[in-house]
Amino acid sequence: MDINFPLILVIAVFISGCVALLDKLWLSKKRSATTLEPAIVEYSKSFFPVLFIVLILRSFIAEPFQIPSGSMIPTLEVGDFILVNKFTYGLRLPVVRTKVVNLSDPKRGDVMVFFPPHRKQYFIKRIIGLPGDEVNYVDNELFVNGEKVSESLQARLPPSQPSYELFTEQLGDVDHQTRKEIMFSEAYYNPRFVRNYTVPIGHYFMMGDNRNNSSDSRVWGPVPEENIVGKAFAIWMHWEGFNSLPSFSRVGSIQ
């Protein structure tokens, strides 16, 4: 089961804040000048401002995430640590994710963190279809509203015996790379999400850049607007695990 860190953080801020306020309004007046503060009061007064700042930053400014799978290769690799903008698509309350301030709508080509419709777990994919768009993915080619999405072949790798191809794809105003297996099967994908699929109003059609190795809207359908977490905008570190050293060679913006 995934740990609900935002909920834990909100509870910690609430409890520490209540203890600190209670001490200021009542408990401190009953202590003598030589009496030490109880440990719980001391810790609450120390941690509350730090936890409160962390809560504000994570909820309304930016939140860090680590990439756990290869579904966004080559844009994002396993072990990349990224930052997600929490206000681009509007300000949302922590935990309940209710939008309280509307700033802008997601754009085709954005890399977005969200909760998929089938499970309570953070996913990251690229926005392919906006509300009302018709999306088709046939024979390893992407079509949006009846037009083939422009792409150009960059490489066939590995050179000796190629197993996949790298493309530069233009999706909206975004130029980014995709990876496609040379030999693949469409049997894995649910056909009703692949051919002639119209994105419902208030939903977004998501796909991974590693097109033949991604569980996305082709499998579990479009993402409702209320499940949006934020826009991924930067890689700030790469660290595969405790058996390796952190690297900053991939630091930069996400296209």
LINKARA-V519186 format. One record per residue. N is the residue number from 1. RES is the residue in one small letter. OMEGA is omega in degrees with one decimal (NA if undefined). Layout:
BEGIN
n = <N	N>
res = <RES	RES>
omega = <OMEGA	OMEGA>
END
This chain:
BEGIN
n = <1	2	3	4	5	6	7	8	9	10	11	12	13	14	15	16	17	18	19	20	21	22	23	24	25	26	27	28	29	30	31	32	33	34	35	36	37	38	39	40	41	42	43	44	45	46	47	48	49	50	51	52	53	54	55	56	57	58	59	60	61	62	63	64	65	66	67	68	69	70	71	72	73	74	75	76	77	78	79	80	81	82	83	84	85	86	87	88	89	90	91	92	93	94	95	96	97	98	99	100	101	102	103	104	105	106	107	108	109	110	111	112	113	114	115	116	117	118	119	120	121	122	123	124	125	126	127	128	129	130	131	132	133	134	135	136	137	138	139	140	141	142	143	144	145	146	147	148	149	150	151	152	153	154	155	156	157	158	159	160	161	162	163	164	165	166	167	168	169	170	171	172	173	174	175	176	177	178	179	180	181	182	183	184	185	186	187	188	189	190	191	192	193	194	195	196	197	198	199	200	201	202	203	204	205	206	207	208	209	210	211	212	213	214	215	216	217	218	219	220	221	222	223	224	225	226	227	228	229	230	231	232	233	234	235	236	237	238	239	240	241	242	243	244	245	246	247	248	249	250	251	252	253	254	255>
res = <m	d	i	n	f	p	l	i	l	v	i	a	v	f	i	s	g	c	v	a	l	l	d	k	l	w	l	s	k	k	r	s	a	t	t	l	e	p	a	i	v	e	y	s	k	s	f	f	p	v	l	f	i	v	l	i	l	r	s	f	i	a	e	p	f	q	i	p	s	g	s	m	i	p	t	l	e	v	g	d	f	i	l	v	n	k	f	t	y	g	l	r	l	p	v	v	r	t	k	v	v	n	l	s	d	p	k	r	g	d	v	m	v	f	f	p	p	h	r	k	q	y	f	i	k	r	i	i	g	l	p	g	d	e	v	n	y	v	d	n	e	l	f	v	n	g	e	k	v	s	e	s	l	q	a	r	l	p	p	s	q	p	s	y	e	l	f	t	e	q	l	g	d	v	d	h	q	t	r	k	e	i	m	f	s	e	a	y	y	n	p	r	f	v	r	n	y	t	v	p	i	g	h	y	f	m	m	g	d	n	r	n	n	s	s	d	s	r	v	w	g	p	v	p	e	e	n	i	v	g	k	a	f	a	i	w	m	h	w	e	g	f	n	s	l	p	s	f	s	r	v	g	s	i	q>
omega = <179.7	178.5	178.4	-175.1	178.0	178.9	178.1	-179.4	178.9	179.4	180.0	178.0	-178.4	-176.9	-178.5	178.2	179.4	179.8	179.9	179.5	178.6	178.9	-178.3	-174.8	-171.6	-171.9	-177.0	-179.1	-178.9	179.0	174.4	-176.9	-177.9	-178.2	178.9	175.2	171.9	-176.2	-177.9	177.4	179.8	179.6	-179.2	-179.8	179.7	-173.6	-175.3	-178.2	179.3	179.9	180.0	178.7	178.4	179.5	179.9	-178.3	-177.6	-174.6	-170.3	-177.0	-178.8	-179.5	178.9	175.4	173.1	-179.5	-175.0	-174.4	-176.8	-174.5	179.9	173.7	10.2	-178.5	-179.7	-179.4	175.9	-178.6	174.9	171.5	-173.5	173.0	-178.9	177.9	-175.2	-177.6	-178.4	-177.2	-179.7	-179.0	-179.3	176.6	177.9	177.5	-176.9	175.3	176.0	-180.0	-179.4	177.1	179.8	-176.9	179.3	-179.9	174.7	-179.1	177.0	-178.6	177.8	170.7	-169.1	172.0	-173.2	169.6	178.1	-176.4	-172.6	-179.6	179.4	179.6	179.9	172.6	174.2	179.6	177.9	178.6	179.5	-176.2	175.6	178.5	179.9	179.4	170.3	-176.6	175.1	173.5	-171.9	178.5	176.8	178.4	-175.9	176.1	176.0	-178.2	175.5	-179.5	177.9	178.2	-176.2	176.9	178.4	-178.0	179.7	-177.6	171.0	-171.2	-12.4	-172.3	-174.8	-178.7	-171.9	175.5	177.3	-179.0	174.3	179.5	164.4	-175.4	176.0	-177.7	-172.3	177.6	-173.5	170.1	-177.8	-179.0	172.4	177.4	179.9	175.5	179.0	175.0	-177.6	177.6	177.6	-175.9	-178.6	-173.5	177.7	-173.9	-176.3	174.9	-175.3	-173.6	174.5	-179.1	177.8	-177.6	179.9	175.2	-179.3	-179.7	-179.8	-179.4	-173.5	174.2	174.3	178.2	173.2	-160.1	-178.1	178.7	-178.3	170.4	-172.7	-175.5	174.4	-177.3	-172.5	171.6	-174.9	-178.2	177.4	-175.4	-177.6	179.0	-179.0	176.2	179.6	-177.9	175.9	-174.4	-177.5	168.4	-178.7	177.6	172.1	-179.4	-174.8	-179.7	-174.5	178.0	177.6	180.0	175.8	179.5	177.9	-178.3	-177.9	-179.0	179.3	-179.7	-180.0	178.7	NA>
END
